[in-house]
């Protein structure tokens, strides 16, 4: 039996002894203690405080935030240096406004630019951007996939995250206990033709500039993963949150290898369709993975929040998706999901695991969240 299976069986044994002990009451006592249930139910959704560690606020509208509050959600708004949509400065303007308007509910992760990479003083400029953002209230720094997939150096080579020029910035983050959230690489589907993709055909058909199958001259999937791993080897004290399951969404085994190797690495869960697919294919292995790595997994959705003429419909959709994900983690209900053929059962994780995934890990890996919430 592998380590995941042994860990799971140990927890079930302990839980069984707990129930057995309390069902017979304290020795010499005339009262019988009633143990708390080991699992949440669908009815607990509203009462449990939750945190979404990966969304993008692209509007000053507040309807989304109001619904999040009604659903007992707090969240991390992530600012990217992306070439489409609203620019980085506008994203940060929105983030700061919403953080100030909804303190304790909205938090944000800032970023720094690599577009001026060729400048001799790029390092100092980037460091000042980080310091300014943290002073303004950011709780993390984000690196986006333009590192590795867009920006090139003066020799025409793609800049990868293990480039030595990043080292002073990463050292600063580690020294000051500032977590790095990083979207490095893409799902492995990205290097496949559209008709061979499992879950991402829609995105890459709309964004061919990031579809690596049609750009063989770009870095390979392994190039991205190896550069990320090399960066973590160089900076073992850096608190690192790999966005989108660390771009290892295709294999829980490969992800487990990285979590075992890098003790300061966590990942956000903003690849829920892949998690559903893993569950459908091997529910026990997936459940064991979540129990074994319960301290390293952060709930996330990567929701893009834009202005809308129908906030009621938007909030209904947001609420239903949050409830569906809650059912998946907390219950063993039979579920269906878009892109997944056939039904699958929820993981029904123990309460302590659900609490970590939905809140406690956010407070642990994003210490600014706990600090600002007192």
Number of C-alpha atoms within 10 A of each C-alpha: 6 8 11 19 16 13 15 18 13 11 14 13 10 11 14 11 12 12 15 12 14 13 13 13 15 12 9 6 9 8 10 12 13 11 13 7 10 12 16 21 16 14 9 11 17 14 9 15 15 24 25 26 28 25 19 20 25 21 20 15 16 15 18 21 20 15 18 22 18 11 19 16 21 23 25 27 30 25 29 25 22 14 10 7 9 13 14 19 13 14 22 23 14 18 28 20 12 22 18 13 12 16 12 16 21 25 26 29 26 28 24 20 18 20 14 13 18 11 10 9 10 16 18 12 16 19 17 13 16 24 13 13 21 18 10 11 18 26 23 29 23 21 24 20 20 23 23 22 21 18 17 18 11 8 6 8 13 18 20 27 25 21 13 11 14 15 16 13 16 23 16 15 23 18 11 10 17 23 23 26 27 22 21 25 29 22 21 19 21 22 19 16 14 18 7 11 16 16 16 16 18 10 13 18 12 10 10 13 12 21 21 22 17 14 13 10 8 16 17 19 18 11 14 22 18 15 18 21 17 14 20 23 14 15 18 15 18 25 24 26 25 23 29 25 26 27 22 22 23 18 14 17 14 11 18 16 10 17 16 11 13 18 15 18 22 25 24 26 25 23 21 19 18 21 20 26 20 20 19 20 12 12 18 16 18 21 20 21 20 22 21 19 16 19 17 21 24 29 24 25 20 20 14 12 18 14 15 13 8 9 15 13 11 17 17 12 12 17 16 11 13 18 15 17 17 20 23 24 25 24 19 15 17 12 16 17 14 9 13 15 10 10 13 22 18 24 22 21 22 19 16 14 23 23 19 21 26 24 22 20 23 27 17 14 26 24 16 22 23 15 11 12 10 7
